[in-house]
């Protein structure tokens, strides 16, 4: 076994017992508060009422946000689900853990907590980076599947304000993000904590020690529906996030679609929407698959895209790394250009991109990830008019490159080409974004052929002062681009019409 060197004080960590769950009285008070807010607000806890929801204009306008997967999992920096896989016999992570740290009974996941130091974390620097990237909102993970909130959670002692960094890192970021004019959200993955550590009950591990149940959760089989106590704890934690942060976005992972969650989801949504109505701020719930009916919240596709315009706004959450959400030792980074291509494609189909970064255990964001964000920001400074505040046109685009629809498909497509064009509209302007620079500088847009879409007054290239040569023919609008591209990735033609153009109905 390889020896993993830890400071002696850390080896004794977690010998102390901590409260397992919040007191029944605290949960009862939280449930009463939920019922009170629902009774006094416009939204009620049933789907028909919740389908009166409208996504706020700020979110539809924003188009681009930053997601942050951070926390204890970044300490081993080996696998996104290290916390569960390290207890699962036959998993590569299980073997790695034994060889690197020793048996799970002696070195459990909890032993990583003191190593989450965050000594290099500076929320103001984070916010400045995200602002420079062109993001309009930021959504850090508040609690991942591991059951360790990164804020001062009132329902468990196992949180970052009391252990590890001993800081409410989410609250610090909220202050910094809002001070720079961006919106702020929080994601919760607590639902998955019901079963995430179940494999640890089938081996000799610290998951079996009742002193640590406040971290490891019920550790039940995934096939067993969550019980009332867990569901009420989930609702209490979720509404605490609402009251503590007044988030503009609340993002949930997929397991809330389990039938047992449905009445609690309805209560949460009614509570959150009513609180947002009190604050006179727009609220967004992101969900996956079929957890919510259409119209009651905003659909999110993990690492996924659509191949057509969706009338209701939707979101793709993806990462700067192909193989990870959290920081890992060997990330496979995407290029800024490929991510810009995705952003343009998503926006043309009435979507929003939530792009993830994964800070290290010391709180620093890897330089490669910072460079990717800055590259996107540089592109948006030139092309932002074609993205922010836009709406879809009557068609999303044209060109040979096929997008694979659905989740977990956004890295399967071939690269976009100079023949791929995506459309957006704003203020009577049509933007045609060409997703590659043609070697001969000649662009032909078939959707704008002679006789289509009305008379064109002018065509210009964002970021360029050069006058463009253009003409309409039966095969399309032909534009000759200048000799030098104004940016590195995708190129936005701003097309002004004599009369108002048709846009896609939706939202």
N, C-alpha and C positions, 0 to 999 in steps of 0.2 A: 504493500500500500504506500502510495506517495504521501509524504507528510505535508500537511497544510499548516503553515506557521500563523498562529494567532497570538495577539497579545494575551498574556495570562489572565487578565481581568475578564476577558471575553469568554474564556472557557467555562467560567462559573455562571455566565449569564443565563437567566431563565430558570435557575433553581428555585426562585421564589414563585409562589402561587399568586395568580391574579384572578379577579372576578371573571367568570366564564361568560355571562351574558348580562345585559342590562336588567335592572330590577323589574319585576312585574309591574310595580307601581309606575315606573317611568314609561313603560310601554303603554300601559292603560291611559296615562295622561296624553301620550302622543296620539293614540287612536281617538281619544275624545276631541283633541284639537283638530284632527283631520275631519271628523264629522261636523264640527262647528264651522269650519271654513267652507266646506262643501254646502252646508245648509244655507249659508249667507251669501253665496256667490252665484253668478249666472250659469256656471257649468255644474252639471250633476254627474253622479258616478254611474252612468250607463252610456253605451256607445252612441245612441241616437243624439244625446245631448253633446257628447264630445265631438261628434262629426260636424258640429257648427264651428269648430276651430278653423281659423285662418292663419296660415304662416305669416309672420310679420314681414313687412316690406324690407326692413333692414337686412334680414337674413337672405331674402331673395336677391337683394342688391349686392350682398357681400361677396358671394361666389367662392371665396378662398379663406380657409381657416387652418389653424395649426392644432394638431392633436399631440399629446405628450404621454408616452408610456414610460413611467419612471417608477422607482421603488426598489424593494428588497431583491426582486428578481435580477436586477442589474448587478448585484454583488457577484454571484457565480458567473454571470455574463456568458451563459452557455446555451440557453434554450428559453423560449418565451413562456413555456409552462413548466419551468424548472420545479416550482413548488409542488406540483402534482406528480410529474414524471419521475422525480427523484425517489418516490416511494413505489413505483410501478415496476415490478420484476419483469425482466425481459426488455425494458426500455433502455436505450443507450444512455439516457441521463442517469438512470439507476446505477449502471455500471460505472459511469464517470464519477458519480458522487462517492461510491465506495472507494474507488481508487484514489480520489483526491482529498476527501474529507473524512472517510471512515464510515462505520455503520450508522444507519439512520436512527438507531436507538440512542447513540451517543452524540451524534451531530445531526440534529434535525434542521428543518428550514428556519426555525426560530433563531438558531445560532448565527444566521446571516444578518439579523437585524442590527446588531451593534456595528456592523461593518458598513451600513448605509450611513455614511458620515455627512455627506452633502456639505463639506467644508468649503467647496468652491462654488456653491450655489449662490447666484446673485439674481434675484427676480427682476431687477431693473435691466440687467444685461439681457436676460431672456426676452423681456418685452421689447427692448430696442431691436434685437435681432428679428423678432417676429414682425415688428413694424417695418423694418427694412426689407423683409421678404414680401411685403405687400399683403399680409394677412389682415383680415378685418375682424376676426374673432379667434379666441384661443380656448381649447378644451383639454385641460389636463385630466389624467386619470385620478379620480378621488379615492377610489378603492378598486383594486383588481381582484381576480379570483382568489388571491392568496389570503383575503380576509384582513389585510393590514391597511386601514385608512391612512392616507397621507395628510390628513387634516386632524384637527382636534375634535374627534368624534365623541359624542356624549354617551354612546351605547357600547363602547368597548375600551378597555385600558390599552389594548394592543393597537396603538396608533403612533404616527410619526411625531406627534407633539409630546409624547411621553417616553418614547424609545427611539433608538437609532439617532437620527439628527436632532431629536428633541426640539423640533420646530414645526409650526403649521405651514408647510411649504406651499400648500394650495392657497391659503389666505394671503401669504406674501405675494404670490403671483397675481392673485386677483387685484390687489392694490396697484401693482406695477402695470398690469395690462390696462386696467381702466384709466389709469393716469395718462396713458398714451393714446387714449381715444378708441381703443378696441373693445369689442364685446367679450364677455367672459362666460364660459360654461364649465360644467363638471361632468365627468363620466363615472358611472357606477357599474361594477361587475359583481356586486355582492351576491346576486342570485346564484351564480355558479359555485359559491362557497359551500352550498348545501352538499355537494358531492365531490368537490375537487380533491379532497385528501382521503377519499375512501380507500384507495390502494394502501395507504399507511396502516389501516386497520387489519390488513391481511398479512402483515409482516411484523417483525419485532421492531417497533419504531416509537418515537415520542408522540405520534398521533394518538396512541392508545392511552396516554397519560391524561386523566381528566383535568389536571391543572392547566393544560394548554388548549382546552376546548374553546376558549375565547378567541384563539387564533385559527385553529384548525376546523372550527365549525362542527356541524353535526357529523360530517364525514360519512354520509349515507350513500348507498348505491344510487347511481344516476337514474336507475329505473324506478326508484321510490319517489313518489310525489312529496314535495315539501309539506311540512305540517303547519298548523296555525301559528305556533310560536315563532317559527322561522319566518313565515310570511309577514307577521306583524313586525318582527324585528327589521325585515327588509323595508317595509313601508315606513317605519319610524326613522331608519337611517336615510331613506330617500327624501322624506319631507324635511329632515334636519338639514340636508344639503340645500334645499330650496330656501329655508329660512335663514341659514347661515350665510349663503353667498348670493342670494337673489340672482341665480344664474340666468343668462339669456338662452342657454342651451343646456339640456340634460340628455346625455347619451347613455343608452342601455345596450348591453350585449344581448346575445340571442336567447338565453334560456328563459327569459321572461315570457316567451311564447307558450311555455307549458301551461296547460289548462288551469292548474291550481292558482296561477298568478292572476288570472283574468280579473276577478273582482278587486284585487289589490291594485292592479294596474289602473283600473277605472277610477278608483279612489285617488291614486296618486295623480293621474292626469287632471281630474277635476280640482284637486287641491292646488296643484301647480298653476293651472290656468287661472283659477280664481285669485291666487296670490298675485300673479302677474297683472291681472285686471286691477287689483288694489294699487299696485305700484305703477300702473299705466305704462307697462313695458311689454313688448312682445315676447312670447315664450316659444321655445322649440323643444320638442321631444323627438329624439332620433331613435328609431327602432329597426329591427331586422325582420325579414321574412314576413310572417303573418301575425306578429304579436299585437298589432293594432289594425283595425279596419281602415281602408282608404279614407283619407280626409281627417282622421282623428289625431294624427301626428305626422312626422316627416320620415319617409322610408329612407333607410340607409343600406347601401350595398357594400359589404366589406370587400375591398380590393376588386370592385366590380363596376361595370358600366352598362349602359343601355344602347341599343342600336336604333332607337327612334326617340322622338320628342315625347316626354311624359307631361301631360297637362298640369299635373301637380308637381311642385318643386320636390326634388329628391337629392340625395347626397351619396357620394362615394368617399369612404374612408380608406386610405391606403397609406403606405409608409415609404420613406426615402430608401428603405432597405427592402430588397425582395424576400429575404429570408428571416426577417425579424421585425418585431415591434419594440421590444425592449433592447437595451444595449447588449450586444453579444460581441465576443472577441473577434469573430470573422464575418462581418457584415458583407452583403453583396449589394452595393449601392446602385441605385438608378442614376441616370444622368439628369441634369436640370432640363435638357431639351425634351426627353421622353415624358417628364412630368408636366412640362408646359403643354405638350401635345395632348396629354390626358385632360388637363384643365380646360383647354379650348374645346375639346370634344364634349366634355361634360356640360360646360356652360351652354353650348349650342343646343343641348337637349334638355334644358331647363334644370340643370343640376348644379350642385355645389361640391367643391373638393375640400375635404378635411385631410390634411397631410401630416403624417406622424413623424416625430423625431424621438430618439431614445437616449436620454442623458445617462451618463455613467454614474456609478455609485457615489462619486465625490461631488456630484451635482453639475459637472461640466458637460456641455454638449460637444460631441466630437467635432473636430475641425472640418472633417469631410461633410458632415451634415450641415454645419454652418455655411459652407461654401455652396452647397446645393440650394439652400434657402436664399442666399444672396444672389445666386444666378437667376432664380425665379423672380426675385424682387427687381433685378435689373431689367428683366423682360417686361414686367408689369409697369415699370416706370415709363416705358416707351408705348406699351400697348394697352394700358389700363382702360382707356376709353372704350375699347372693344370688349371689355370683360365686365367691369363693375357697373352695376345698375342696368345691365342689358336684359333683354328678353329674347326668346327664340323667334326666328323668322318662320315662314310657312313651311320651310324644309330646313333640316339641320345642316345639310351640307351635301357634298358630292366627292367622288374619287374612288380609287380602287381598293383602298385598305379597309378590311372588314374588322369591325370591333366584335369581340365575343361577348354576348350579352350574359348578364348574371354575375353573382359573386365569385370571387377568386379567379377571375379571368383577365384582369387588367394588365398582366405582363405576358399574355399569350399572343397578342397581335404582333404582326410584323410592323416595323417602323413606318410612320406616316411619310408620305412623299410630297413632292412639289405639285402633284396632281390632286392631292387631298385638300379640300377647302371646307371650312366650317363658317356658318353664318350666325351673327347676333344682330340685334337691333336696339336702338336707343335714340329718343328725341327725333324721330323721323329719319335717322341715319341707318343705313345698312352697312354692317362690317363683314367683309369676306376675308377670313383669316387663312392664308395659304401656309400649309404646314411643312413646307420645304422651299428652299431657294432654287429655282430652276436654273440650270447651267446657262441656258440661252436667254434667261431673264424674261421669257415669254409666259404669260399666264392666260389660260382660257377658262372662263366660268360659264358652263353650259346653262345653268339655271337663270342666267341673265342674258340669254340670247335676245336678239332683236325681236321686239314685240312682247317680251315678257317683263312683268313687274314695273311697267311704266317707264316714263322718260327719265334718263339720267342727266343730272345737271353737272356733276363733277366727280372725279375720282382722285384720291390722294393716298399716299402711303404714310401711315403713322410713323413719326420719328424721322421723316425725310422732308427736306425743303424742295426737292427736285420736282419739277412739273412732269407729270406722267403723260405718255402717249397712250390713248385708248380709243377703241372703236367697238361698236356692236355689230355682230354679224349673225347669220342664221344659226351658226354653231355655238355662239356664246359671246360674252363680253371679253374682248381681247385687250390685255393690258401689258405694256412693256415696262418692266421694273427698272429702276436706276442701276447704275453700275455697282454701287456699294450698298449692301444691306444695312438697315438701321439698327439691327439687333442680331442675336445669334441663333434664334430657333424658329420662330413662326412670324409671319409678316402680315400685318393688318391693313387691308385696303378699306378706307372710309368712302362709302359711295352715297352721294346725296342725290335724291330724286326731286323732280319738279313738283310732284304731288305726293302726299303721305303714302307710305308703303303699308302693305298688309303684314300684320304680325300674327303669331300663333296665339290662340286663346288659351288661357290656363290660369292656374293658381287661384 
